[in-house]
Structure formats: C-alpha cells, structure tokens
C-alpha cells in the first residue's frame, strides 16, 4: 500500500514539475510574443513612414517630369480604310524613336507650312514625352499614365485629356469601345480601377477614402449632366468659397465604393452623350465630356488627410468646316467646338507667355478646367492622330498645338490637405 502511495506521490510531483515548466514556457512564449508584437508595430510604423516618403518622392518625380506632359498616339488604319488605301502601311508618318516622329508630305501639293523643328522640305519633326505607335495596346498606354493617376490618392489634382481631330481615336483611348474587354478597356475605367485597388491597399496602412463621381458634357457651350436625363436644370461653373477650385451647380454627384458602380455610370453617360455623323467621322462626338472623381482621404494612424480631384476629359474633335460637310445643327456644333478649342489654344499661349490676363472665361471648357491648365494640377494631354494621309493638314495642326502645350510651364502642383 505504501509503495502505491509513494508511486502516486512521485507521479503527482512529476505532474507539478511539468506544470511549473509549462508555466515557465508560457511566460517565456508570452515574452517572445510581446517582443514580436512590438517588432510588428515597429515595422508597421516604418511601413507608414516609408509610405509617406514614397508619396513625397513619387510626386517629386512627377514634378521633375513637367506638369503638362504630352503623349502622342497614332491610331491604326481600320479595315475599311486599308481596303480603300493605296497601301496598308502608314507611309507619311515615320516613328523615329519612343518620343519622336516625323510627318512627311508625300503628295505633290505644297503644304506651304513652317515649323520650328523641321528638317526642311515637306518633312516635320516632333518630339513629345512619349509617342505610341499604332500597334500600342491600351494596357501599354495606361502603364505610362498610372503613376500620374496615383497622385490623386496622395492629395493632388490630376487632369488627363485627349485632343485631336474627329475620328483620331480620342474616345477609344479614354473610354474604350462600346463593349470593352480586358485588352480594349479605356483610360477612364482603368484609372478608376487603379484608384480603387490602391485605396484598398492603403487601407491596411490606416487610410480611408470617400469618392464622389460626376460626368458632364459641354455641348454648344452649355453644360449637361450625363447622369441625369432632366434637361430643365441649369448648370453653371462656380468658384468654391475658400478653395482654389471650381464646381458645377445642380450636378449629379454619386458616392462610389467599387468599380461596378463606376462602370454603370460610364454606360449611362455614354448613352446620353451627344454624337452625330459628319463627313470626317460617322460617329463624331459633338461635345467635350468630363469625368470627375473627387477623393477625400484621412489616416487615423498618422493624422494625415488629403483631397484630390481626377479630371478625365475627352475633347470633341476639331475639324475644318469645309471638310466636315456640316450644315444646320451640325454646322453650329462644329463652330462651337472649334471656338472652344481655339480658346483652349489662346489660354495655353497666354499661360506660356506668362500674360497677366488668361482668358479662361471665354469658354465653358477652359473655365471648368482652369485649375488643370494653369493652376494646382498635374496635367497630361494625349494628342490623338489619324493615320489617314488625307488628314495630313489636320494632323500637322494637332501636332503643332501639342508642341505648344508641351512647352507650357504651369508651375508646381500643391498637395491639398
């Protein structure tokens, strides 16, 4: 009996010793866990600090590249254009490298043109920040502007607009085709997609964002809400009190939190936008469209905050009256389009010349985009070019205008807190 008691006691002592060891191990593991937790918190703080540094460096790089950058994109010949052309090749445009192209007059007619950068005769050289060949895909184009789009989440105003003659591929570049896929999706949906993806990533670092979208067009110098079919409402551009920015009255503003919501808005806007047929383009955009995404961000961990606006603009196509074959309503539309684009040119010239007066108010378009053109914004312009040789004169005009824009210094954009 005593032997059994002795064995039980020894077994109990062993259990007690085991429990003591386990308690000690638990204490040690808790210490290790606390150390790991402190390390994690330290690393997370370092990540937040690195993120703040990345933002500063990123925006410094964007500023060093120049506030108004110009990308030139030449669209490919369409199937019906190849069938009616002498050659399937674009022979009058020579791509010299990733930032230079040469426009050559191949016909016998004397263009009687002069240009600062010309090699003589009927050849004209142009240089931009980037030149996209007709083979360039939408993904390749967006890669070049994705860093600029990132700036809006960092608290900067960003404006990207497409300029060029009608039928040069502006709407395809900005919005994509009517039924887009992963390859053909345009810059507007891609930009919004990136904003949502980056906002989701930054959420882990303490950032929370609120996003508000609107979509409007300027048709015959009248602003229309593309998200509202009520045409009785009047929309005017107004200065925001206490802020260096503008807003449009009575505009539908939708809070969005996912890509699907924006895609639905884009479809609604596309159906409501004014289009019509001219000799230059059977489905010509007869208005300037402006998609705006206002972003407000705050970080509870760092007490940082920011505001940014992304303006994505598809300008109506320029076209000469004699070539457009327009009459009646179409003629009036063409006059208004050309007038507003002419004002855009005057504004760019005035900014480049550092004139004391900039004629922003001469057009609804320039009044709406005044901060993007000459104020607190990071701005990029696509100059879209038709590959058709018969459009040579319009192509030359577009490339000249783009050169003027590229030489324009609008100052350094400031972060909006």
C-alpha positions in Angstrom: 0.0 0.0 0.0 2.8 2.4 1.0 4.5 1.6 -2.3 1.4 2.6 -4.2 1.2 5.8 -2.3 4.8 6.5 -2.9 4.4 5.9 -6.6 1.3 8.2 -6.7 3.2 10.9 -4.8 6.1 10.7 -7.3 3.7 10.9 -10.2 2.0 13.9 -8.6 5.3 15.6 -8.0 6.2 14.9 -11.7 2.9 16.5 -12.8 3.5 19.5 -10.6 7.0 19.9 -12.0 5.7 19.5 -15.6 3.1 22.2 -14.9 5.7 24.5 -13.4 7.9 24.0 -16.6 4.8 24.6 -18.8 4.0 27.8 -16.9 7.6 29.0 -17.3 7.4 28.1 -21.0 4.1 30.1 -21.3 5.7 33.1 -19.6 8.7 32.9 -22.0 6.4 32.4 -25.0 4.4 35.5 -23.9 7.6 37.5 -23.7 8.5 36.3 -27.2 5.0 37.2 -28.4 5.2 40.6 -26.8 8.6 41.2 -28.5 7.2 40.0 -31.8 4.2 42.3 -31.3 6.5 45.3 -30.6 8.5 44.3 -33.7 5.4 44.2 -35.8 4.2 47.6 -34.6 7.6 49.0 -35.2 7.6 47.5 -38.8 4.1 48.8 -39.4 5.2 52.3 -38.3 8.2 52.0 -40.6 5.9 51.0 -43.5 3.7 54.1 -42.8 6.8 56.3 -42.7 8.1 54.7 -45.9 4.7 55.3 -47.5 4.8 59.0 -46.6 8.4 59.2 -48.1 7.2 57.3 -51.2 4.4 59.8 -51.7 6.8 62.7 -51.5 9.4 61.1 -53.8 6.7 60.0 -56.2 5.3 63.5 -56.6 8.8 65.0 -56.8 9.5 62.7 -59.7 6.2 63.7 -61.4 7.0 67.3 -60.9 10.5 66.9 -62.4 9.0 65.3 -65.5 7.0 68.5 -66.0 3.4 69.5 -65.1 2.0 69.4 -68.5 3.2 66.3 -70.4 2.1 65.3 -73.9 1.8 61.8 -75.2 1.2 61.3 -78.9 -0.9 58.3 -80.1 -1.4 57.4 -83.7 -4.3 55.0 -84.2 -4.1 52.1 -86.6 -5.8 52.1 -90.0 -9.2 50.5 -89.9 -10.2 47.5 -92.1 -12.3 49.7 -94.5 -9.6 52.3 -94.6 -7.0 49.7 -95.6 -9.3 48.5 -98.4 -9.6 52.0 -99.8 -6.0 53.0 -99.4 -3.1 52.6 -101.8 -1.1 50.8 -99.0 -1.8 49.1 -95.7 1.2 51.0 -94.3 1.1 54.5 -92.8 3.8 55.9 -95.1 3.5 59.7 -94.2 4.3 59.2 -90.5 7.8 57.9 -89.5 8.4 56.8 -86.0 12.0 57.8 -85.1 12.1 56.6 -81.5 9.8 56.3 -78.4 9.5 60.1 -78.2 9.9 61.4 -81.8 8.0 61.1 -85.0 8.3 62.7 -88.5 5.4 63.9 -90.5 6.0 63.9 -94.2 4.0 65.4 -97.1 4.1 62.7 -99.8 1.7 64.3 -102.3 2.7 66.9 -104.9 0.8 69.7 -103.2 2.9 72.3 -101.5 1.8 72.5 -97.8 3.3 76.0 -97.5 3.9 75.4 -93.8 6.7 76.5 -91.5 7.7 74.8 -88.2 10.3 75.4 -85.6 11.5 71.8 -85.7 11.7 70.8 -89.4 14.3 69.0 -91.4 13.4 71.0 -94.5 11.2 70.4 -97.5 8.0 68.7 -96.6 9.2 66.8 -93.5 8.4 68.0 -90.0 9.9 66.5 -86.8 8.1 66.5 -83.5 9.2 65.4 -80.0 6.9 64.6 -77.1 7.2 62.9 -73.7 6.0 59.6 -75.4 5.0 58.5 -78.8 2.7 55.5 -79.2 2.8 53.6 -82.5 -0.5 52.2 -84.0 0.4 48.8 -82.5 0.3 50.1 -78.9 -2.3 48.4 -76.8 -4.5 50.2 -74.2 -2.5 48.4 -71.4 0.8 49.8 -72.7 -0.7 53.3 -72.8 -2.1 53.1 -69.3 1.2 51.9 -67.9 2.6 55.3 -68.8 -0.1 57.3 -67.0 -0.6 55.0 -64.0 1.9 56.9 -61.8 0.1 60.2 -62.6 -3.2 58.6 -61.5 -1.6 57.6 -58.2 -1.0 61.2 -57.4 -4.8 61.8 -56.8 -4.7 59.5 -53.8 -1.8 61.5 -52.5 -3.9 64.6 -52.4 -3.2 66.2 -55.8 -5.4 67.4 -58.6 -4.8 65.4 -61.8 -6.1 66.1 -65.3 -5.7 63.9 -68.3 -7.3 65.0 -71.6 -7.4 63.8 -75.2 -7.1 66.3 -78.1 -7.2 65.7 -81.8 -9.3 65.9 -84.9 -12.5 64.0 -85.1 -12.0 60.3 -85.9 -8.5 60.2 -84.4 -9.3 57.8 -81.6 -9.8 60.1 -78.6 -12.9 58.4 -77.3 -11.4 54.9 -77.8 -8.4 56.0 -75.9 -10.3 57.5 -73.0 -13.4 55.2 -72.8 -12.7 52.2 -75.0 -15.2 50.6 -77.4 -18.9 50.1 -76.7 -18.2 46.5 -75.4 -14.7 46.6 -73.9 -12.7 43.7 -72.7 -9.5 43.4 -70.6 -7.5 44.5 -73.7 -9.6 47.3 -75.0 -10.8 49.0 -71.8 -10.1 52.7 -71.9 -8.1 55.1 -69.7 -11.1 56.3 -67.6 -12.2 52.8 -66.3 -8.6 51.7 -65.9 -7.8 54.9 -63.9 -10.8 54.3 -61.6 -9.9 50.7 -61.2 -6.4 51.6 -60.1 -7.7 54.2 -57.7 -9.9 51.6 -56.0 -7.1 49.0 -55.9 -4.6 51.4 -54.4 -7.2 52.7 -51.9 -7.8 49.1 -50.8 -4.0 48.6 -50.4 -3.6 51.8 -48.4 -6.5 50.8 -46.1 -4.0 48.4 -44.4 -1.8 51.5 -43.7 -4.6 53.4 -42.0 -6.1 55.3 -45.0 -9.8 55.6 -45.5 -11.2 57.3 -48.7 -14.5 58.7 -49.8 -15.0 59.0 -53.6 -17.6 61.0 -55.4 -18.1 60.8 -59.2 -19.8 63.0 -61.7 -19.9 63.0 -65.5 -20.8 66.0 -67.7 -20.5 67.3 -71.2 -20.2 70.7 -72.7 -22.4 70.9 -75.8 -22.7 74.1 -77.8 -21.3 76.0 -74.8 -24.0 74.5 -72.5 -23.1 72.1 -69.6 -25.2 69.0 -69.5 -25.4 66.4 -66.7 -24.7 63.0 -68.4 -26.0 61.1 -65.3 -29.4 62.9 -65.2 -31.9 63.0 -68.0 -33.6 66.1 -66.6 -32.7 68.8 -69.1 -34.6 71.6 -67.3 -31.8 72.1 -64.7 -29.2 74.8 -65.5 -25.5 74.1 -64.7 -23.0 76.9 -64.1 -19.3 76.8 -63.2 -18.7 78.4 -59.9 -15.7 79.1 -57.7 -15.7 77.2 -54.4 -15.6 79.5 -51.5 -12.3 79.4 -49.6 -10.8 76.9 -52.1 -8.8 77.3 -55.3 -11.2 75.1 -57.2 -14.5 75.2 -59.1 -17.7 73.2 -59.0 -20.7 72.9 -61.3 -24.1 73.6 -59.9 -27.0 71.1 -59.9 -24.7 68.3 -61.0 -25.5 64.7 -60.1 -22.7 63.5 -57.7 -22.6 59.8 -56.8 -20.7 58.3 -53.9 -18.9 55.3 -55.3 -17.1 52.5 -53.5 -16.5 49.9 -56.2 -15.6 49.6 -59.9 -19.0 48.1 -60.8 -20.8 51.4 -59.7 -18.5 53.5 -61.9 -18.9 51.2 -64.9 -22.7 51.7 -64.6 -22.2 55.4 -64.5 -20.0 55.3 -67.6 -22.6 53.3 -69.5 -25.3 55.8 -68.6 -23.1 58.8 -69.6 -22.2 57.1 -72.9 -25.9 56.7 -73.9 -26.6 60.4 -73.1 -23.6 61.9 -74.8 -24.2 64.0 -78.0 -22.9 62.3 -81.1 -23.5 62.8 -84.8 -22.3 62.0 -88.3 -20.1 64.3 -90.3 -18.0 63.7 -93.5 -15.0 63.2 -91.2 -16.5 60.7 -88.8 -19.8 58.8 -88.9 -20.0 58.8 -85.1 -18.4 62.0 -84.1 -18.5 63.3 -80.5 -20.3 66.6 -80.7 -19.3 67.7 -77.2 -16.5 67.7 -74.7 -17.0 65.1 -71.9 -15.5 65.5 -68.4 -15.5 62.7 -65.9 -14.6 63.9 -62.4 -13.7 61.8 -59.3 -13.3 63.8 -56.1 -11.4 61.9 -53.4 -11.1 62.7 -49.7 -8.8 60.7 -47.6 -7.8 60.5 -43.9 -5.4 58.4 -41.9 -6.3 57.8 -38.2 -2.8 56.4 -37.5 -0.8 59.3 -38.8 -3.4 62.1 -38.5 -2.8 62.9 -42.2 -5.6 64.0 -44.6 -5.8 64.8 -48.3 -8.2 65.9 -51.0 -7.7 65.3 -54.7 -9.7 65.5 -58.0 -9.2 63.4 -61.0 -10.4 65.0 -64.3 -10.5 62.7 -67.3 -11.5 64.7 -70.4 -12.5 63.6 -73.9 -12.5 66.7 -76.1 -14.7 67.0 -79.1 -12.8 66.5 -82.4 -11.5 69.5 -84.3 -12.5 69.6 -87.9 -12.4 72.2 -90.7 -15.8 73.5 -91.8 -15.1 72.8 -95.5 -14.1 69.2 -94.8 -16.8 68.4 -92.3 -19.7 68.8 -94.8 -21.8 70.1 -91.8 -25.0 72.1 -92.2 -27.8 73.2 -90.0 -27.4 71.9 -86.4 -24.1 70.0 -87.3 -22.6 73.3 -88.6 -23.5 75.1 -85.4 -22.0 72.3 -83.4 -18.8 72.4 -85.4 -18.5 76.2 -85.0 -18.9 75.9 -81.2 -16.4 73.0 -80.9 -13.8 74.9 -83.0 -14.4 78.1 -81.0 -13.9 76.4 -77.6 -10.8 74.6 -78.9 -9.5 77.9 -80.2 -10.0 79.4 -76.8 -8.1 76.4 -75.3 -5.2 77.3 -77.6 -5.4 81.0 -76.6 -5.3 80.1 -72.9 -2.3 77.8 -73.4 -0.5 80.6 -75.3 -1.3 83.1 -72.6 0.0 80.8 -69.9 3.2 80.0 -71.8 3.7 83.7 -72.4 3.0 84.4 -68.7 0.4 87.0 -69.6 -1.2 88.9 -66.8 -4.7 88.0 -68.1 -5.6 84.4 -69.0 -9.0 84.2 -71.0 -10.4 81.3 -69.0 -13.9 82.7 -69.0 -14.1 82.9 -72.9 -15.2 79.3 -72.9 -17.1 76.9 -70.6 -14.4 74.3 -71.2 -11.4 76.5 -70.1 -13.4 78.0 -67.2 -14.1 74.5 -65.9 -10.6 73.2 -66.4 -8.8 76.4 -65.3 -7.0 74.8 -62.3 -5.9 71.9 -64.5 -4.5 74.2 -67.2 -2.9 76.9 -65.2 -3.3 76.1 -61.5 -2.8 73.5 -58.9 -2.8 70.3 -61.0 -0.7 67.6 -62.6 -1.8 67.6 -66.2 -1.2 65.3 -69.2 -2.5 65.7 -72.8 -3.0 62.9 -75.3 -2.7 64.2 -78.9 -4.5 61.6 -80.9 -3.5 61.4 -84.6 -5.4 60.0 -87.6 -3.3 57.6 -89.8 -5.0 58.7 -93.0 -2.8 60.7 -95.3 -5.8 62.8 -96.5 -5.9 64.2 -92.9 -2.3 65.5 -93.2 -3.1 69.2 -92.6 -5.2 68.5 -89.5 -2.5 66.2 -88.2 0.1 68.9 -88.6 -2.2 71.4 -86.8 -2.7 68.9 -83.9 1.0 68.2 -83.6 1.8 71.9 -83.6 -0.8 72.6 -80.9 0.6 69.7 -78.8 4.1 71.1 -79.1 2.8 74.4 -77.8 1.2 72.6 -74.9 4.3 70.6 -74.2 6.4 73.8 -73.9 3.9 75.3 -71.4 5.1 75.6 -67.7 2.1 75.9 -65.4 4.0 75.7 -62.1 4.2 73.1 -59.4 1.1 71.4 -58.2 0.4 71.6 -54.4 -1.0 68.9 -52.2 -4.5 69.6 -50.9 -4.9 68.9 -47.2 
